[in-house]
Amino acid sequence: MPVTAVLGAQWGDEGKGKIVDNLSESADVVARFQGGANAGHTILVKNRETILHQLPSGILRTKAHCILGNGMVIDPVGMVAEIRSLREEGVNVAKRIHISLQAHVVTPLHKLLDSKAESSLGNMAIGTTKRGIGPCYADKINRCGIQVRNLKDLPRLKKILSQKIDEYLRKGLLSQEEIRAMEPDINQFYACIPEVTNRAADTSRLMYDYIRANKTILVEGAQGTLLDIDFGSYPFVTSSNTTAGHIATGLGIGPTSIDQIIGVYKSYTTRVGAGPFPTELFEATGDYLQQTGGEFGATTRRKRRCGWFDAALGRYAARINGLTSFAITKLDVLDQLETIRICTHYRNGDFPDIVLDSAEPCYIRLKGWRRSTSTARTFADLSIEAQRYVRKIEELLEVRLEYISVGKEREQLIYL
């Protein structure tokens, strides 16, 4: 797999971290191309849980070098906390993290503006993580952002932030009281900068050299396809492009360098925060999925809304990403259900021709297997009913099924 991408094919939280962690065992490089600390990848190794927000999941493999591409937005404070936590766990991060000089930087100002904007929306809130991601990307597009390379000139950086504060005060976006309360955060931000600048590099050139040297490269997506700023359930989306088309621009490589694109789907559907959700369950089955699946956001710890697998949106995700294969995760969560449903299509049309708020799902019913899948290590180990379920999803998505996850641990993964 010279360059293989692993992308979320739903609303995020599909279990990408586990798939990336498994594939990164043989990877020389693991790279992220978008998003920031609003991502959350949970990885369980020998009953020890690690939650990563900005660093690629490959950091847990001692061999892999980790690239944080120019399409990301970097939070220095969060980055330092993440690195410190990994060091405490005994993970060697020295000389393995490379941060793009052209990635943009999340400041305490961005976080405060994000929190204020989200709170002001009340019942119409988007459901952001309030990590400053949206305001940082907005500055990038408005051509007034701060890049990692700008962190190397601290006096100039302080002048830029001072000018931004004056501008926000003048426009009434922030008050003097809020600025004074933010001073400790700004001082902490400055203190964390060296940890970032020491790892800053021309990552596009690094990627080019890795590809020419035929290194095994794994590209890790954050969030999910349906949160893409262009192709997701707008406006309830993230602030970046989460789909395959952005890999090239988010890492500075040619699109012809990408060999495989693996989509990750949960065996049911979840969503954190606000926004339309055609197959959402509001009764006991939804509660069962939420509790059995431990459905809490890795970044926010908010409860995830749960519903049946949506093959209508699943096909859409497969198409716009050009998936070459896919993985199904958390199959074990469905183990005790007598009947399982799959949305095959919408009665009133396809997204985006129809708005998802008005979608009318059509379902098929399949018999549950009522036995544990957690010890299965081959496809043949699964019951006939479980095999039928995943094969039906494969048929509906029209993409080859490659992996099935039946638990949190590394070894609980079936390769077809």
C-alpha beads as a LAMMPS data file, in Angstrom:
LAMMPS data file: protein, C-alpha beads

416 atoms
415 bonds

1 atom types
1 bond types

-500.0 500.0 xlo xhi
-500.0 500.0 ylo yhi
-500.0 500.0 zlo zhi

Masses

1 110.0

Atoms # bond

1 1 1 0.000 0.000 0.000
2 1 1 2.276 2.847 -1.150
3 1 1 -0.409 5.495 -0.370
4 1 1 -3.607 4.273 1.273
5 1 1 -6.267 6.594 2.700
6 1 1 -8.710 5.723 5.471
7 1 1 -11.744 8.010 5.590
8 1 1 -14.945 8.217 7.621
9 1 1 -18.002 7.527 5.478
10 1 1 -20.728 8.693 7.864
11 1 1 -20.952 11.596 10.370
12 1 1 -17.631 10.748 11.985
13 1 1 -16.964 8.467 14.977
14 1 1 -16.954 5.411 12.691
15 1 1 -13.922 3.798 14.321
16 1 1 -11.300 5.068 11.870
17 1 1 -8.668 5.155 14.600
18 1 1 -8.759 1.400 15.050
19 1 1 -8.476 0.697 11.315
20 1 1 -5.606 3.179 10.972
21 1 1 -3.900 1.738 14.044
22 1 1 -4.095 -1.751 12.561
23 1 1 -2.816 -0.722 9.127
24 1 1 -0.098 1.504 10.586
25 1 1 1.706 -1.554 11.934
26 1 1 3.324 -1.863 8.509
27 1 1 3.331 1.854 7.632
28 1 1 6.404 4.059 7.420
29 1 1 4.344 7.259 7.446
30 1 1 0.893 8.197 8.771
31 1 1 -0.458 11.587 7.682
32 1 1 -3.441 13.814 8.461
33 1 1 -4.689 16.291 5.886
34 1 1 -7.506 18.326 7.498
35 1 1 -9.236 19.320 10.711
36 1 1 -7.676 19.943 14.071
37 1 1 -8.350 19.267 17.728
38 1 1 -12.052 18.842 16.950
39 1 1 -11.201 15.282 15.882
40 1 1 -11.084 12.406 18.336
41 1 1 -9.650 8.958 17.647
42 1 1 -9.956 6.400 20.440
43 1 1 -7.585 3.423 20.380
44 1 1 -7.592 0.539 22.851
45 1 1 -4.391 -1.472 23.280
46 1 1 -4.348 -4.169 25.991
47 1 1 -7.165 -2.474 27.926
48 1 1 -5.396 0.895 27.809
49 1 1 -7.379 3.606 26.051
50 1 1 -5.638 6.428 24.199
51 1 1 -7.597 9.361 22.755
52 1 1 -5.842 11.374 20.063
53 1 1 -7.102 14.716 18.762
54 1 1 -4.440 16.169 16.478
55 1 1 -1.731 13.535 16.165
56 1 1 -2.303 10.715 13.666
57 1 1 -3.086 7.317 15.182
58 1 1 0.210 6.026 13.810
59 1 1 2.032 7.758 16.664
60 1 1 1.348 4.619 18.743
61 1 1 3.544 2.603 16.356
62 1 1 7.217 3.190 17.124
63 1 1 8.267 2.952 13.472
64 1 1 5.856 5.411 11.869
65 1 1 6.620 9.057 11.155
66 1 1 3.583 11.317 11.547
67 1 1 2.734 14.175 9.198
68 1 1 0.362 16.996 10.133
69 1 1 -0.395 18.524 6.753
70 1 1 -1.000 22.070 5.604
71 1 1 -4.749 21.419 5.423
72 1 1 -4.892 21.085 9.207
73 1 1 -5.307 23.801 11.842
74 1 1 -2.886 23.310 14.731
75 1 1 -3.615 24.112 18.373
76 1 1 -0.201 24.444 20.091
77 1 1 -1.668 24.128 23.593
78 1 1 -3.564 20.969 22.723
79 1 1 -0.561 19.617 20.840
80 1 1 1.735 19.987 23.849
81 1 1 -0.824 18.336 26.138
82 1 1 -1.161 15.417 23.715
83 1 1 2.598 14.941 23.381
84 1 1 3.053 15.133 27.152
85 1 1 0.336 12.534 27.691
86 1 1 1.961 10.153 25.195
87 1 1 5.341 10.576 26.849
88 1 1 3.780 9.675 30.199
89 1 1 2.422 6.521 28.566
90 1 1 5.929 5.642 27.413
91 1 1 5.420 6.491 23.728
92 1 1 8.568 7.759 22.033
93 1 1 7.601 10.810 19.962
94 1 1 11.111 12.187 19.362
95 1 1 11.783 13.151 15.729
96 1 1 8.611 11.377 14.565
97 1 1 6.214 14.344 14.356
98 1 1 6.414 16.731 11.385
99 1 1 4.079 19.748 11.276
100 1 1 3.551 21.674 8.060
101 1 1 5.000 25.170 7.998
102 1 1 1.899 26.152 6.013
103 1 1 -0.706 24.767 8.416
104 1 1 -2.741 27.447 10.175
105 1 1 -2.670 28.014 13.919
106 1 1 -5.558 28.055 16.401
107 1 1 -5.119 30.795 19.006
108 1 1 -7.028 31.474 22.257
109 1 1 -8.839 34.228 20.342
110 1 1 -10.258 31.667 17.930
111 1 1 -11.502 29.486 20.795
112 1 1 -13.221 32.384 22.522
113 1 1 -14.874 33.573 19.310
114 1 1 -16.008 30.017 18.547
115 1 1 -17.566 29.596 21.983
116 1 1 -19.335 32.957 21.836
117 1 1 -20.673 32.357 18.327
118 1 1 -21.995 28.890 19.181
119 1 1 -23.625 30.051 22.407
120 1 1 -25.312 32.979 20.655
121 1 1 -27.139 30.605 18.282
122 1 1 -29.183 29.019 21.087
123 1 1 -31.484 26.311 19.716
124 1 1 -30.018 26.837 16.242
125 1 1 -26.472 25.935 17.382
126 1 1 -24.429 23.895 14.899
127 1 1 -22.922 21.677 17.584
128 1 1 -19.260 22.636 17.170
129 1 1 -16.601 21.471 19.636
130 1 1 -15.770 25.114 20.491
131 1 1 -12.099 24.376 19.811
132 1 1 -11.652 27.430 17.567
133 1 1 -11.618 25.418 14.345
134 1 1 -14.227 27.410 12.412
135 1 1 -12.802 30.869 13.209
136 1 1 -9.282 29.651 12.350
137 1 1 -10.382 28.338 8.947
138 1 1 -12.330 31.591 8.432
139 1 1 -9.133 33.588 8.993
140 1 1 -7.353 31.311 6.524
141 1 1 -9.949 31.989 3.833
142 1 1 -10.015 35.716 4.674
143 1 1 -6.207 35.766 4.220
144 1 1 -5.567 37.077 7.719
145 1 1 -4.560 33.830 9.420
146 1 1 -1.405 32.784 11.244
147 1 1 0.632 29.930 9.802
148 1 1 3.032 27.683 11.700
149 1 1 5.966 29.400 10.000
150 1 1 4.833 32.700 11.565
151 1 1 5.356 31.238 15.045
152 1 1 9.133 31.435 14.582
153 1 1 9.069 35.242 14.913
154 1 1 7.608 35.704 18.388
155 1 1 7.758 39.555 18.530
156 1 1 5.925 39.791 15.208
157 1 1 3.410 37.160 16.337
158 1 1 2.640 39.134 19.499
159 1 1 2.149 42.263 17.391
160 1 1 -0.290 40.406 15.082
161 1 1 -2.324 39.121 18.025
162 1 1 -2.362 42.565 19.625
163 1 1 -3.702 44.051 16.391
164 1 1 -6.378 41.355 16.193
165 1 1 -7.453 42.052 19.781
166 1 1 -7.733 45.777 19.022
167 1 1 -9.812 44.966 15.945
168 1 1 -12.183 42.675 17.864
169 1 1 -12.601 45.290 20.598
170 1 1 -13.296 47.999 18.020
171 1 1 -15.928 45.833 16.313
172 1 1 -17.505 44.849 19.631
173 1 1 -16.816 41.150 19.096
174 1 1 -14.979 40.906 22.431
175 1 1 -14.978 42.985 25.610
176 1 1 -12.120 44.248 27.759
177 1 1 -13.220 41.852 30.516
178 1 1 -13.029 38.879 28.151
179 1 1 -9.590 39.921 26.943
180 1 1 -8.296 40.254 30.521
181 1 1 -9.734 36.846 31.430
182 1 1 -7.978 35.343 28.410
183 1 1 -4.473 36.566 29.354
184 1 1 -3.438 33.294 31.098
185 1 1 -4.522 31.361 27.996
186 1 1 -2.479 33.634 25.732
187 1 1 0.595 33.239 27.962
188 1 1 0.158 29.459 27.868
189 1 1 -0.181 29.655 24.079
190 1 1 3.162 31.483 23.799
191 1 1 4.805 28.946 26.136
192 1 1 3.734 26.032 23.919
193 1 1 5.011 27.483 20.657
194 1 1 8.557 26.008 20.778
195 1 1 7.145 22.470 20.894
196 1 1 5.451 23.192 17.554
197 1 1 8.200 25.149 15.807
198 1 1 10.777 22.485 16.698
199 1 1 8.711 20.057 14.594
200 1 1 7.856 22.434 11.738
201 1 1 8.878 21.254 8.282
202 1 1 8.106 21.453 4.578
203 1 1 5.832 18.420 4.839
204 1 1 4.840 18.556 1.168
205 1 1 8.491 17.973 0.310
206 1 1 8.719 15.224 2.920
207 1 1 5.689 13.491 1.402
208 1 1 7.213 13.805 -2.066
209 1 1 10.454 12.235 -0.863
210 1 1 8.614 9.434 0.962
211 1 1 6.593 8.613 -2.164
212 1 1 9.697 8.611 -4.373
213 1 1 11.417 6.293 -1.890
214 1 1 8.391 3.958 -2.145
215 1 1 7.632 4.259 1.559
216 1 1 4.372 2.796 2.832
217 1 1 2.126 5.787 3.548
218 1 1 -1.209 5.825 5.345
219 1 1 -3.457 8.896 5.128
220 1 1 -5.863 9.341 8.019
221 1 1 -9.086 11.328 7.712
222 1 1 -10.782 13.108 10.587
223 1 1 -14.536 13.567 11.131
224 1 1 -16.626 11.986 8.348
225 1 1 -17.862 12.439 4.786
226 1 1 -21.257 13.800 5.830
227 1 1 -19.524 16.592 7.760
228 1 1 -17.623 17.817 4.685
229 1 1 -18.034 21.581 4.223
230 1 1 -19.062 21.088 0.561
231 1 1 -20.642 17.625 0.443
232 1 1 -22.023 17.188 3.961
233 1 1 -25.363 18.013 5.592
234 1 1 -24.729 21.764 5.365
235 1 1 -24.823 23.903 7.505
236 1 1 -24.428 21.197 10.176
237 1 1 -20.907 20.346 9.031
238 1 1 -17.301 20.908 10.023
239 1 1 -15.132 23.707 8.617
240 1 1 -12.916 21.611 6.332
241 1 1 -13.142 19.150 3.460
242 1 1 -13.160 15.664 4.954
243 1 1 -13.459 13.772 1.665
244 1 1 -10.847 12.151 -0.564
245 1 1 -10.614 15.088 -2.946
246 1 1 -8.901 17.192 -0.291
247 1 1 -6.086 14.717 0.404
248 1 1 -3.953 16.146 -2.387
249 1 1 -4.344 19.798 -1.366
250 1 1 -4.247 19.051 2.369
251 1 1 -0.891 17.282 2.093
252 1 1 0.633 18.855 -0.993
253 1 1 0.825 15.685 -3.087
254 1 1 -0.497 14.827 -6.538
255 1 1 -3.857 12.992 -6.651
256 1 1 -2.273 10.323 -8.847
257 1 1 -0.162 9.284 -5.856
258 1 1 -3.173 7.863 -3.990
259 1 1 -3.548 4.116 -4.571
260 1 1 -6.362 2.990 -2.252
261 1 1 -9.216 4.729 -0.436
262 1 1 -10.824 2.719 2.361
263 1 1 -14.118 3.999 3.764
264 1 1 -15.078 3.226 7.358
265 1 1 -18.723 2.670 8.287
266 1 1 -20.162 1.800 11.661
267 1 1 -22.593 -1.147 11.545
268 1 1 -25.285 1.360 12.514
269 1 1 -25.279 5.164 12.268
270 1 1 -24.441 7.814 14.867
271 1 1 -24.263 11.567 14.962
272 1 1 -22.975 14.038 17.568
273 1 1 -24.638 17.411 17.921
274 1 1 -27.345 19.028 15.845
275 1 1 -28.408 18.350 12.265
276 1 1 -30.706 16.070 10.230
277 1 1 -30.525 12.306 10.827
278 1 1 -33.054 10.330 8.711
279 1 1 -32.621 6.919 10.408
280 1 1 -32.365 8.177 13.997
281 1 1 -34.037 6.002 16.641
282 1 1 -35.912 7.678 19.472
283 1 1 -36.983 4.597 21.428
284 1 1 -35.468 1.681 23.335
285 1 1 -33.355 0.400 20.432
286 1 1 -31.635 3.774 20.078
287 1 1 -30.903 3.789 23.818
288 1 1 -29.566 0.231 23.564
289 1 1 -27.175 1.181 20.735
290 1 1 -26.012 4.268 22.625
291 1 1 -25.326 2.396 25.865
292 1 1 -23.972 -0.851 24.399
293 1 1 -21.784 0.988 21.895
294 1 1 -20.498 3.463 24.492
295 1 1 -21.525 6.242 22.160
296 1 1 -19.937 9.348 23.610
297 1 1 -17.904 11.836 21.557
298 1 1 -14.156 11.294 22.027
299 1 1 -13.565 15.062 21.950
300 1 1 -16.658 16.479 23.660
301 1 1 -17.993 13.433 25.616
302 1 1 -21.456 14.335 24.351
303 1 1 -23.910 11.490 23.814
304 1 1 -24.118 10.361 20.206
305 1 1 -27.523 10.041 18.578
306 1 1 -28.025 6.530 17.186
307 1 1 -29.973 5.017 14.292
308 1 1 -30.088 2.229 11.725
309 1 1 -27.471 1.869 8.988
310 1 1 -28.235 4.297 6.153
311 1 1 -27.179 2.760 2.831
312 1 1 -28.656 5.692 0.896
313 1 1 -26.107 8.067 2.401
314 1 1 -23.551 5.260 2.453
315 1 1 -23.660 4.959 -1.346
316 1 1 -23.349 8.729 -1.648
317 1 1 -20.207 8.668 0.523
318 1 1 -18.741 5.779 -1.464
319 1 1 -19.332 7.628 -4.725
320 1 1 -17.879 11.023 -3.867
321 1 1 -14.821 9.464 -2.206
322 1 1 -14.213 6.879 -4.920
323 1 1 -13.863 4.134 -2.301
324 1 1 -11.885 1.080 -3.361
325 1 1 -13.039 -0.943 -0.318
326 1 1 -14.634 -0.417 3.073
327 1 1 -14.586 -1.507 6.703
328 1 1 -17.515 -2.144 9.045
329 1 1 -16.918 -1.460 12.733
330 1 1 -18.770 -2.269 15.958
331 1 1 -20.598 -5.264 14.522
332 1 1 -20.577 -6.712 18.045
333 1 1 -22.874 -3.912 19.267
334 1 1 -25.721 -5.504 17.268
335 1 1 -25.202 -8.968 18.797
336 1 1 -28.331 -9.060 20.986
337 1 1 -30.885 -7.555 18.595
338 1 1 -33.646 -9.878 17.334
339 1 1 -34.297 -7.797 14.228
340 1 1 -32.024 -5.307 12.469
341 1 1 -33.070 -2.792 9.854
342 1 1 -31.164 -1.154 7.011
343 1 1 -32.312 1.935 5.128
344 1 1 -31.928 0.988 1.471
345 1 1 -33.102 4.275 -0.090
346 1 1 -35.367 7.284 0.449
347 1 1 -38.913 7.140 -0.857
348 1 1 -38.876 10.778 -1.979
349 1 1 -35.508 11.012 -3.728
350 1 1 -31.764 11.123 -3.163
351 1 1 -29.529 13.481 -1.242
352 1 1 -28.632 16.225 -2.183
353 1 1 -31.680 16.548 -4.467
354 1 1 -33.767 16.420 -1.299
355 1 1 -32.899 17.998 2.035
356 1 1 -32.256 15.379 4.693
357 1 1 -34.852 16.907 7.021
358 1 1 -37.526 15.685 4.620
359 1 1 -35.991 12.288 3.735
360 1 1 -38.369 9.309 4.029
361 1 1 -36.275 6.182 4.677
362 1 1 -37.323 2.814 3.263
363 1 1 -36.111 -0.173 5.278
364 1 1 -35.498 -3.870 4.943
365 1 1 -35.549 -6.138 7.991
366 1 1 -32.939 -8.786 8.678
367 1 1 -32.890 -11.428 11.359
368 1 1 -30.433 -10.794 14.194
369 1 1 -27.889 -13.419 15.240
370 1 1 -28.310 -13.254 19.050
371 1 1 -24.786 -14.526 19.754
372 1 1 -21.427 -12.922 20.404
373 1 1 -19.240 -11.958 17.467
374 1 1 -16.408 -10.645 19.660
375 1 1 -14.315 -13.831 19.421
376 1 1 -14.635 -14.143 15.634
377 1 1 -11.302 -13.834 13.826
378 1 1 -12.364 -15.028 10.361
379 1 1 -15.461 -14.412 8.292
380 1 1 -16.398 -18.087 8.685
381 1 1 -16.473 -17.599 12.484
382 1 1 -19.469 -15.281 12.118
383 1 1 -22.987 -16.680 12.223
384 1 1 -24.914 -16.974 8.950
385 1 1 -27.142 -14.058 10.020
386 1 1 -24.166 -11.794 10.736
387 1 1 -22.604 -12.757 7.402
388 1 1 -25.857 -11.926 5.613
389 1 1 -26.041 -8.553 7.333
390 1 1 -22.582 -7.375 6.276
391 1 1 -22.952 -8.847 2.776
392 1 1 -26.250 -6.991 2.350
393 1 1 -24.475 -3.735 3.229
394 1 1 -21.729 -4.610 0.750
395 1 1 -24.358 -5.220 -1.937
396 1 1 -26.136 -1.934 -1.215
397 1 1 -22.936 0.128 -1.149
398 1 1 -21.579 -1.527 -4.313
399 1 1 -18.071 -1.498 -2.812
400 1 1 -15.896 -4.401 -1.681
401 1 1 -15.962 -5.213 2.044
402 1 1 -12.413 -5.614 3.383
403 1 1 -12.498 -5.363 7.194
404 1 1 -14.959 -6.174 9.978
405 1 1 -14.307 -4.986 13.525
406 1 1 -15.934 -6.991 16.327
407 1 1 -14.514 -5.201 19.361
408 1 1 -12.194 -2.473 20.603
409 1 1 -8.958 -4.447 20.861
410 1 1 -6.434 -4.594 18.034
411 1 1 -6.893 -8.321 17.448
412 1 1 -10.680 -8.026 17.142
413 1 1 -10.498 -7.326 13.433
414 1 1 -11.441 -9.661 10.591
415 1 1 -9.641 -9.213 7.289
416 1 1 -11.506 -10.565 4.270

Bonds

1 1 1 2
2 1 2 3
3 1 3 4
4 1 4 5
5 1 5 6
6 1 6 7
7 1 7 8
8 1 8 9
9 1 9 10
10 1 10 11
11 1 11 12
12 1 12 13
13 1 13 14
14 1 14 15
15 1 15 16
16 1 16 17
17 1 17 18
18 1 18 19
19 1 19 20
20 1 20 21
21 1 21 22
22 1 22 23
23 1 23 24
24 1 24 25
25 1 25 26
26 1 26 27
27 1 27 28
28 1 28 29
29 1 29 30
30 1 30 31
31 1 31 32
32 1 32 33
33 1 33 34
34 1 34 35
35 1 35 36
36 1 36 37
37 1 37 38
38 1 38 39
39 1 39 40
40 1 40 41
41 1 41 42
42 1 42 43
43 1 43 44
44 1 44 45
45 1 45 46
46 1 46 47
47 1 47 48
48 1 48 49
49 1 49 50
50 1 50 51
51 1 51 52
52 1 52 53
53 1 53 54
54 1 54 55
55 1 55 56
56 1 56 57
57 1 57 58
58 1 58 59
59 1 59 60
60 1 60 61
61 1 61 62
62 1 62 63
63 1 63 64
64 1 64 65
65 1 65 66
66 1 66 67
67 1 67 68
68 1 68 69
69 1 69 70
70 1 70 71
71 1 71 72
72 1 72 73
73 1 73 74
74 1 74 75
75 1 75 76
76 1 76 77
77 1 77 78
78 1 78 79
79 1 79 80
80 1 80 81
81 1 81 82
82 1 82 83
83 1 83 84
84 1 84 85
85 1 85 86
86 1 86 87
87 1 87 88
88 1 88 89
89 1 89 90
90 1 90 91
91 1 91 92
92 1 92 93
93 1 93 94
94 1 94 95
95 1 95 96
96 1 96 97
97 1 97 98
98 1 98 99
99 1 99 100
100 1 100 101
101 1 101 102
102 1 102 103
103 1 103 104
104 1 104 105
105 1 105 106
106 1 106 107
107 1 107 108
108 1 108 109
109 1 109 110
110 1 110 111
111 1 111 112
112 1 112 113
113 1 113 114
114 1 114 115
115 1 115 116
116 1 116 117
117 1 117 118
118 1 118 119
119 1 119 120
120 1 120 121
121 1 121 122
122 1 122 123
123 1 123 124
124 1 124 125
125 1 125 126
126 1 126 127
127 1 127 128
128 1 128 129
129 1 129 130
130 1 130 131
131 1 131 132
132 1 132 133
133 1 133 134
134 1 134 135
135 1 135 136
136 1 136 137
137 1 137 138
138 1 138 139
139 1 139 140
140 1 140 141
141 1 141 142
142 1 142 143
143 1 143 144
144 1 144 145
145 1 145 146
146 1 146 147
147 1 147 148
148 1 148 149
149 1 149 150
150 1 150 151
151 1 151 152
152 1 152 153
153 1 153 154
154 1 154 155
155 1 155 156
156 1 156 157
157 1 157 158
158 1 158 159
159 1 159 160
160 1 160 161
161 1 161 162
162 1 162 163
163 1 163 164
164 1 164 165
165 1 165 166
166 1 166 167
167 1 167 168
168 1 168 169
169 1 169 170
170 1 170 171
171 1 171 172
172 1 172 173
173 1 173 174
174 1 174 175
175 1 175 176
176 1 176 177
177 1 177 178
178 1 178 179
179 1 179 180
180 1 180 181
181 1 181 182
182 1 182 183
183 1 183 184
184 1 184 185
185 1 185 186
186 1 186 187
187 1 187 188
188 1 188 189
189 1 189 190
190 1 190 191
191 1 191 192
192 1 192 193
193 1 193 194
194 1 194 195
195 1 195 196
196 1 196 197
197 1 197 198
198 1 198 199
199 1 199 200
200 1 200 201
201 1 201 202
202 1 202 203
203 1 203 204
204 1 204 205
205 1 205 206
206 1 206 207
207 1 207 208
208 1 208 209
209 1 209 210
210 1 210 211
211 1 211 212
212 1 212 213
213 1 213 214
214 1 214 215
215 1 215 216
216 1 216 217
217 1 217 218
218 1 218 219
219 1 219 220
220 1 220 221
221 1 221 222
222 1 222 223
223 1 223 224
224 1 224 225
225 1 225 226
226 1 226 227
227 1 227 228
228 1 228 229
229 1 229 230
230 1 230 231
231 1 231 232
232 1 232 233
233 1 233 234
234 1 234 235
235 1 235 236
236 1 236 237
237 1 237 238
238 1 238 239
239 1 239 240
240 1 240 241
241 1 241 242
242 1 242 243
243 1 243 244
244 1 244 245
245 1 245 246
246 1 246 247
247 1 247 248
248 1 248 249
249 1 249 250
250 1 250 251
251 1 251 252
252 1 252 253
253 1 253 254
254 1 254 255
255 1 255 256
256 1 256 257
257 1 257 258
258 1 258 259
259 1 259 260
260 1 260 261
261 1 261 262
262 1 262 263
263 1 263 264
264 1 264 265
265 1 265 266
266 1 266 267
267 1 267 268
268 1 268 269
269 1 269 270
270 1 270 271
271 1 271 272
272 1 272 273
273 1 273 274
274 1 274 275
275 1 275 276
276 1 276 277
277 1 277 278
278 1 278 279
279 1 279 280
280 1 280 281
281 1 281 282
282 1 282 283
283 1 283 284
284 1 284 285
285 1 285 286
286 1 286 287
287 1 287 288
288 1 288 289
289 1 289 290
290 1 290 291
291 1 291 292
292 1 292 293
293 1 293 294
294 1 294 295
295 1 295 296
296 1 296 297
297 1 297 298
298 1 298 299
299 1 299 300
300 1 300 301
301 1 301 302
302 1 302 303
303 1 303 304
304 1 304 305
305 1 305 306
306 1 306 307
307 1 307 308
308 1 308 309
309 1 309 310
310 1 310 311
311 1 311 312
312 1 312 313
313 1 313 314
314 1 314 315
315 1 315 316
316 1 316 317
317 1 317 318
318 1 318 319
319 1 319 320
320 1 320 321
321 1 321 322
322 1 322 323
323 1 323 324
324 1 324 325
325 1 325 326
326 1 326 327
327 1 327 328
328 1 328 329
329 1 329 330
330 1 330 331
331 1 331 332
332 1 332 333
333 1 333 334
334 1 334 335
335 1 335 336
336 1 336 337
337 1 337 338
338 1 338 339
339 1 339 340
340 1 340 341
341 1 341 342
342 1 342 343
343 1 343 344
344 1 344 345
345 1 345 346
346 1 346 347
347 1 347 348
348 1 348 349
349 1 349 350
350 1 350 351
351 1 351 352
352 1 352 353
353 1 353 354
354 1 354 355
355 1 355 356
356 1 356 357
357 1 357 358
358 1 358 359
359 1 359 360
360 1 360 361
361 1 361 362
362 1 362 363
363 1 363 364
364 1 364 365
365 1 365 366
366 1 366 367
367 1 367 368
368 1 368 369
369 1 369 370
370 1 370 371
371 1 371 372
372 1 372 373
373 1 373 374
374 1 374 375
375 1 375 376
376 1 376 377
377 1 377 378
378 1 378 379
379 1 379 380
380 1 380 381
381 1 381 382
382 1 382 383
383 1 383 384
384 1 384 385
385 1 385 386
386 1 386 387
387 1 387 388
388 1 388 389
389 1 389 390
390 1 390 391
391 1 391 392
392 1 392 393
393 1 393 394
394 1 394 395
395 1 395 396
396 1 396 397
397 1 397 398
398 1 398 399
399 1 399 400
400 1 400 401
401 1 401 402
402 1 402 403
403 1 403 404
404 1 404 405
405 1 405 406
406 1 406 407
407 1 407 408
408 1 408 409
409 1 409 410
410 1 410 411
411 1 411 412
412 1 412 413
413 1 413 414
414 1 414 415
415 1 415 416
